[in-house]
């Protein structure tokens, strides 16, 4: 097996030959210090997630799915930053799916990626028309849009020889998905930091899994990324994810640290304390009890 990336989360200093931090116009000395702390925190948390889940290995070609939103811009920038100091060699390629939304600024991402010197591809697929045609009036478009987008990107990853597909989902995305599945899907599942696609062809990673959305938003603001808002879905007042997002934000406001505790729970599951018969052998507990009692009697007789 290839060695996983082994960042030392305590070592946040770049090597002497690493590219310097991007100067941020308008920040005073205190502001620059705060920015450096924020950048180091995101880098450390991303590095920890990569280590914990074995996300990146020697020789990996990582396809970063770049939507033009704050999360994917941050993902690309932090991975570029870590790549300079990584003990293993891996390459990055940015891929944007142009869904042919009316008014989509096609020049923004190519200009940005050429300026920072990242290899990229623009994949053109008219999923916009399909989503609008297939989604009934008043229904949300996210589920179908996501499936079409995922299918297009997964297929393209194979075409360009990408060994990993990196998505920009963060801690709050994972928790929102957990509650959406509980409230509306009747299942206890979220977004795993690392996932093998159903057909076994793609390995999906979420390096920002440990990162707070607020930190990502602030980093994107300070970096002045050319954000492209998603206007495919419009306002969608009945969007359940937005309702869950507001619920979690209210909880965190009233009880700081609650989201961190909930995320820790996602990583600390006790199957015997739930009720999934496939995940835990409840029917076999009597047999286990009898075996433990027999072992205890044997031990007593030996004494």
C-alpha positions as CSV (number, residue, x, y, z in Angstrom):
1,X,0.0,0.0,0.0
2,X,1.2,3.5,-0.8
3,X,2.2,5.7,2.2
4,X,-0.5,8.2,3.2
5,X,0.3,11.8,3.4
6,X,1.9,12.4,6.8
7,X,1.6,16.1,7.6
8,X,2.7,17.1,11.1
9,X,-0.2,19.2,12.3
10,X,2.1,21.0,14.7
11,X,4.4,22.1,11.9
12,X,2.6,24.9,10.1
13,X,5.7,26.7,8.9
14,X,6.4,26.5,5.2
15,X,9.7,25.3,3.9
16,X,12.2,28.1,2.8
17,X,11.4,27.3,-0.9
18,X,7.7,27.4,-0.4
19,X,5.8,30.3,-2.1
20,X,5.1,33.2,0.3
21,X,1.7,33.9,1.6
22,X,-0.4,36.1,-0.7
23,X,-0.2,39.7,0.5
24,X,-3.6,41.1,1.5
25,X,-4.0,44.7,0.7
26,X,-5.6,46.9,3.3
27,X,-4.8,44.8,6.4
28,X,-2.9,46.3,9.3
29,X,-0.3,44.3,11.2
30,X,-3.0,42.9,13.6
31,X,-5.2,41.9,10.6
32,X,-2.3,40.1,8.9
33,X,-1.6,38.2,12.1
34,X,-5.2,37.1,12.4
35,X,-5.2,36.1,8.8
36,X,-2.1,34.0,9.3
37,X,-3.7,32.3,12.3
38,X,-6.8,31.6,10.3
39,X,-4.8,30.1,7.4
40,X,-2.7,28.0,9.7
41,X,-5.9,26.7,11.4
42,X,-7.5,25.7,8.1
43,X,-4.2,24.1,6.9
44,X,-3.8,22.2,10.2
45,X,-7.4,20.9,10.2
46,X,-7.2,19.9,6.5
47,X,-3.9,18.1,7.2
48,X,-5.4,16.3,10.1
49,X,-8.4,15.1,8.1
50,X,-6.0,13.9,5.3
51,X,-4.0,11.9,7.9
52,X,-6.9,10.5,9.8
53,X,-8.7,9.1,6.7
54,X,-5.7,8.4,4.5
55,X,-7.0,10.7,1.8
56,X,-3.9,11.4,-0.3
57,X,-1.1,9.0,-1.2
58,X,2.2,9.1,-3.2
59,X,1.6,9.8,-6.8
60,X,-2.1,10.7,-6.5
61,X,-3.7,13.0,-9.1
62,X,-6.3,14.9,-7.2
63,X,-9.2,16.4,-9.1
64,X,-10.5,19.4,-7.2
65,X,-14.1,20.1,-8.1
66,X,-14.2,23.9,-8.4
67,X,-17.7,25.4,-8.5
68,X,-16.7,29.0,-8.0
69,X,-18.0,29.1,-4.4
70,X,-16.1,29.9,-1.2
71,X,-15.7,26.3,-0.2
72,X,-14.1,25.0,-3.4
73,X,-11.8,28.0,-3.8
74,X,-10.6,27.5,-0.2
75,X,-10.2,23.8,-0.8
76,X,-8.0,24.4,-3.8
77,X,-5.9,27.1,-2.1
78,X,-5.3,25.0,1.1
79,X,-4.4,21.9,-0.9
80,X,-1.9,24.0,-3.0
81,X,-0.5,25.3,0.3
82,X,-0.1,21.8,1.8
83,X,1.3,20.4,-1.5
84,X,4.4,22.6,-1.2
85,X,5.3,21.0,2.2
86,X,4.0,17.5,1.7
87,X,6.3,14.5,2.3
88,X,4.8,12.8,-0.7
89,X,4.3,14.0,-4.3
90,X,0.8,14.5,-5.6
91,X,-0.6,16.7,-8.3
92,X,-3.7,18.9,-8.5
93,X,-6.1,19.5,-11.4
94,X,-9.1,21.9,-11.0
95,X,-12.3,21.0,-12.9
96,X,-15.3,23.2,-13.2
97,X,-18.6,21.9,-14.5
98,X,-20.2,24.5,-16.7
99,X,-23.9,23.6,-16.4
100,X,-25.0,26.2,-18.9
101,X,-26.9,28.4,-16.5
102,X,-28.0,31.6,-18.2
103,X,-25.7,34.4,-17.4
104,X,-22.9,32.2,-16.0
105,X,-19.7,34.2,-16.2
106,X,-17.6,31.7,-18.2
107,X,-14.4,33.8,-18.1
108,X,-14.0,34.1,-14.3
109,X,-12.6,30.7,-13.4
110,X,-10.3,30.3,-16.4
111,X,-8.8,33.7,-15.7
112,X,-8.3,33.0,-12.0
113,X,-6.8,29.5,-12.6
114,X,-4.4,30.8,-15.3
115,X,-3.3,33.6,-13.0
116,X,-2.4,31.2,-10.1
117,X,-0.9,28.6,-12.5
118,X,-3.2,25.6,-11.8
119,X,-3.9,23.0,-14.4
120,X,-7.6,23.0,-15.1
121,X,-10.5,21.8,-17.3
122,X,-13.9,23.3,-18.0
123,X,-16.4,20.5,-18.5
124,X,-19.5,21.7,-20.4
125,X,-22.7,19.8,-19.7
126,X,-26.2,21.3,-20.1
127,X,-27.6,19.9,-16.9
128,X,-29.4,23.2,-16.3
129,X,-32.0,22.4,-19.0
130,X,-32.4,18.9,-17.7
131,X,-33.0,20.1,-14.1
132,X,-35.5,22.7,-15.2
133,X,-37.4,20.3,-17.4
134,X,-37.5,17.4,-14.9
135,X,-38.2,19.3,-11.7
136,X,-41.9,19.9,-11.0
137,X,-43.1,23.4,-10.2
138,X,-42.5,24.3,-6.6
139,X,-40.0,21.4,-5.9
140,X,-36.4,21.9,-5.1
141,X,-33.8,21.3,-7.7
142,X,-30.8,20.4,-5.6
143,X,-31.2,16.6,-5.5
144,X,-31.4,16.1,-9.3
145,X,-28.8,18.8,-9.9
146,X,-26.4,17.1,-7.5
147,X,-26.9,13.7,-9.1
148,X,-26.3,15.0,-12.6
149,X,-23.3,17.0,-11.5
150,X,-21.8,14.1,-9.6
151,X,-22.2,11.7,-12.6
152,X,-20.6,14.1,-15.0
153,X,-17.6,14.8,-12.7
154,X,-17.0,11.2,-11.8
155,X,-16.9,10.2,-15.4
156,X,-14.6,13.0,-16.3
157,X,-12.2,12.0,-13.4
158,X,-11.6,8.7,-15.1
159,X,-11.0,10.4,-18.5
160,X,-8.2,12.6,-17.1
161,X,-6.7,9.9,-14.9
162,X,-7.6,11.4,-11.5
163,X,-7.1,9.0,-8.6
164,X,-9.0,11.1,-6.1
165,X,-12.0,13.4,-6.5
166,X,-11.9,16.3,-3.9
167,X,-15.0,18.0,-2.8
168,X,-15.3,21.2,-0.7
169,X,-17.8,20.0,1.9
170,X,-17.0,21.3,5.4
171,X,-18.1,20.4,9.0
172,X,-21.5,22.1,8.8
173,X,-22.3,20.5,5.4
174,X,-21.7,17.1,7.1
175,X,-24.0,17.9,10.1
176,X,-26.7,19.4,7.9
177,X,-26.8,16.2,5.9
178,X,-27.0,14.2,9.1
179,X,-30.1,16.0,10.2
180,X,-31.6,16.1,6.7
181,X,-31.4,12.3,6.6
182,X,-32.8,11.9,10.1
183,X,-35.6,14.3,9.6
184,X,-36.6,13.5,6.0
185,X,-34.9,10.3,5.0
186,X,-35.4,8.1,8.1
187,X,-31.7,7.1,8.1
188,X,-28.7,7.9,10.3
189,X,-26.0,8.9,7.8
190,X,-24.1,12.0,6.7
191,X,-21.2,12.7,4.3
192,X,-18.1,10.6,5.0
193,X,-14.7,12.3,4.7
194,X,-13.7,9.5,2.3
195,X,-16.0,7.5,0.1
196,X,-15.7,4.8,-2.6
197,X,-18.3,5.4,-5.2
198,X,-20.9,2.7,-5.7
199,X,-19.4,1.4,-8.9
200,X,-15.9,1.3,-7.2
201,X,-14.4,3.6,-9.9
202,X,-13.9,6.8,-7.9
203,X,-12.5,7.6,-4.5
204,X,-14.1,10.8,-3.2
205,X,-12.4,12.8,-0.4
206,X,-13.6,15.8,1.6
207,X,-10.4,17.4,3.0
208,X,-12.3,20.3,4.6
209,X,-14.4,17.9,6.8
210,X,-12.9,19.3,10.0
211,X,-13.2,23.0,9.0
212,X,-15.8,25.4,10.2
213,X,-17.9,27.2,7.6
214,X,-17.3,30.5,9.3
215,X,-13.6,30.1,9.0
216,X,-13.9,29.2,5.3
217,X,-16.1,32.2,4.6
218,X,-13.7,34.6,6.4
219,X,-10.7,33.1,4.5
220,X,-12.5,33.5,1.2
221,X,-13.4,37.1,2.0
222,X,-9.8,38.0,2.9
223,X,-8.4,36.2,-0.1
224,X,-10.9,38.1,-2.3
225,X,-11.8,35.0,-4.4
226,X,-13.9,35.8,-7.4
227,X,-17.1,34.1,-6.1
228,X,-19.7,32.9,-8.6
229,X,-23.0,32.4,-6.8
230,X,-25.2,29.5,-7.7
231,X,-28.4,30.9,-9.2
232,X,-29.7,27.7,-10.7
233,X,-32.1,27.1,-7.8
234,X,-33.1,30.7,-7.1
235,X,-34.3,31.5,-3.6
236,X,-36.2,28.2,-3.1
237,X,-38.0,29.2,0.1
238,X,-38.9,25.5,0.7
239,X,-35.3,24.3,0.7
240,X,-35.0,22.0,3.7
241,X,-31.2,22.3,3.9
242,X,-31.5,26.0,4.5
243,X,-34.0,25.4,7.3
244,X,-31.6,22.9,8.9
245,X,-28.7,25.3,8.5
246,X,-30.6,28.0,10.3
247,X,-31.5,25.5,13.1
248,X,-27.9,24.5,13.6
249,X,-26.8,28.2,13.6
250,X,-29.3,29.0,16.3
251,X,-28.1,26.1,18.4
252,X,-24.5,27.2,18.1
253,X,-25.5,30.8,18.9
254,X,-27.3,29.7,22.1
255,X,-24.9,27.0,23.1
256,X,-21.4,27.6,21.7
257,X,-19.5,24.4,21.0
258,X,-22.6,22.3,20.3
259,X,-21.7,21.8,16.7
260,X,-18.2,20.6,17.6
261,X,-19.7,18.2,20.1
262,X,-22.2,16.9,17.4
263,X,-19.4,16.5,14.9
264,X,-17.3,14.5,17.4
265,X,-20.4,12.3,17.8
266,X,-20.3,11.5,14.1
267,X,-16.8,10.2,14.5
268,X,-17.6,8.2,17.7
269,X,-20.4,5.8,16.9
270,X,-21.5,3.0,19.3
271,X,-23.5,0.5,17.1
272,X,-24.6,-1.5,20.2
273,X,-26.3,1.6,21.5
274,X,-28.4,2.2,18.4
275,X,-31.0,-0.1,16.7
276,X,-29.6,-1.2,13.4
277,X,-29.9,-5.0,13.3
278,X,-27.5,-5.3,10.3
279,X,-24.9,-3.2,12.0
280,X,-25.1,-5.1,15.4
281,X,-26.0,-8.6,16.3
282,X,-28.8,-8.1,18.8
283,X,-30.2,-11.5,18.2
284,X,-26.9,-13.1,19.2
285,X,-26.7,-11.4,22.6
286,X,-28.0,-14.4,24.5
287,X,-25.4,-16.6,22.9
288,X,-22.7,-14.0,23.8
289,X,-24.1,-13.9,27.4
290,X,-23.9,-17.7,27.7
291,X,-20.4,-17.7,26.3
292,X,-19.2,-15.1,28.8
293,X,-20.9,-16.9,31.7
294,X,-19.2,-20.2,30.6
295,X,-15.8,-18.5,30.5
296,X,-16.5,-17.0,33.9
297,X,-17.3,-20.4,35.4
298,X,-14.2,-22.0,33.8
299,X,-12.1,-19.3,35.3
300,X,-13.7,-19.8,38.7
301,X,-13.0,-23.6,38.5
302,X,-9.4,-23.0,37.6
303,X,-9.0,-20.8,40.7
